[in-house]
Amino acid sequence: MPAADPPRPHHPAAPSRRRVLSLAGAGVGGWAALGLAAAPVAASTAGVPVAFTAGPAGTRVVLIPQTLSATSKGTGPAAPAFRIGYLAVRWSAPGGGTGPGAAAGTESAGAAIRLRQVKGGYGSWSPLAVGCPAERDDRPAGASSAHAVLMGATTATGYELRVPQGASGVVVTALNTTSGPCRRLMVPDLTAQAALAAVAGLAAAAGVAGPGSPAAAVAGLAAAAASAEPRSPARARSVPRPRHAPLAAAAGPAPAAGPAPAGEGGAPPSVSTAPTAAPTGSAPSALGLRYLPRVAWGADESLRLNPATGQPWPTTYHPGQVITVHHTVTPNDDPDPAATVRAIYHFHTVERGWADIGYHFLIDEAGSLYEGRWSGTDGVPGHRPDGQVVTGAHVGGFNAGNVGVALLGDHRNRAPTAAARRSLALVLLALCGAHSLNPVGSVDYLNPVGGARRRVSAISGHRDWMATECPGAVLYSTLDSVRLEVARALL
Ligand SMILES: [Zn+2]
């Protein structure tokens, strides 16, 4: 097993209340250490999946529902004790799953499902869409025959599954990420405005600064995005300043956890790669991106624990070489994208056994950016402070040094929203700057662990690596224009 990935975890038992609370405390520290890079754009507002209410001055309360799950084996009718939000379906097919549907990534080789409606009775049979066949680097030989699908099943009360003849090992897990018992977290109230000014770290990472730099480009795009989005007045209160080291800055002591006092900017740590110092007074954030950190979208960090040790599975880091874009094939017009991110997290972490969510970043239709795979409490999403990328699980065999960015939704036939596309460009711009990638160029990727090589676009789509429709035909067809937009912004 390559060292790039943590051991495959067993399915953890439901965490104890005590464990949840202790993790909640860690989450608050992680949030605080994120500094002003953490600034939700459009937190979930439907129902009470992740609810924000006023807390003591400078804080707010986050209510996060525990994910409910019920696993059954076989294909007959099943009815969990809760409304179903998502179904995680797995089975093994004979012949390596190389049927026309599986190969093209359009259907799961003839598998179909029908849902029992709230009002009783079943809907019609629907083929299971494959989605993004994300995978770890250490996928066992022959595992290509394993199918795994996460599908939306809005408020269904039951389901019945059909799989191709000869399929075995059928396991279906029903998930509900919206109505379980809530955890209550108190977190610093961060603002979006502070994050928008956070660009010096990017300049440091890219080795350039000043007008025309990637940092300036990110600032310009971010400002444009901000002007186009309504800002919640509830978020415009305290303005903590960042304390963490810029990405790719000289290695230094880790910043202390805890909220940074408003108005205490502090000079950025010494930067060895920047020809010019970070502008005085600007906020030296990591990637210059505002995003929903894991605690804000409701990541249950107990899912990342090795039940044998109570400690998180180890993470590995490598220099960033390439970026890969995905779509999640979750429902479009998603009323509760944070709940969807929690479902993907559960699917990847528990049902797939990858120790965490496979992607580094996710983007919803409103353009909100979600921190994906856990990479530390240093405030650099997807990275550690020296600029190395945490190894994800999104392109099997090619994960080390490969940053995964997933757009929520099904983009086989639908283009991303303008807001999602804009956020994608922002993320790509920041990542290209941070890793010195030419957005319209190609790279010779080499997996430093497994040794796999591939020449691909620096901004690639999942289908550039393997036979899959991901990131969807329509999204894939827009990547050229996004690459050009990022390149122009870098000029
Ligand atoms: Zn994908």
Residues whose N, C-alpha, C, O or C-beta is under 5 A from the ligand:
A	BS01	ZN	C132 P133 H326 H327 H394 H462 C470
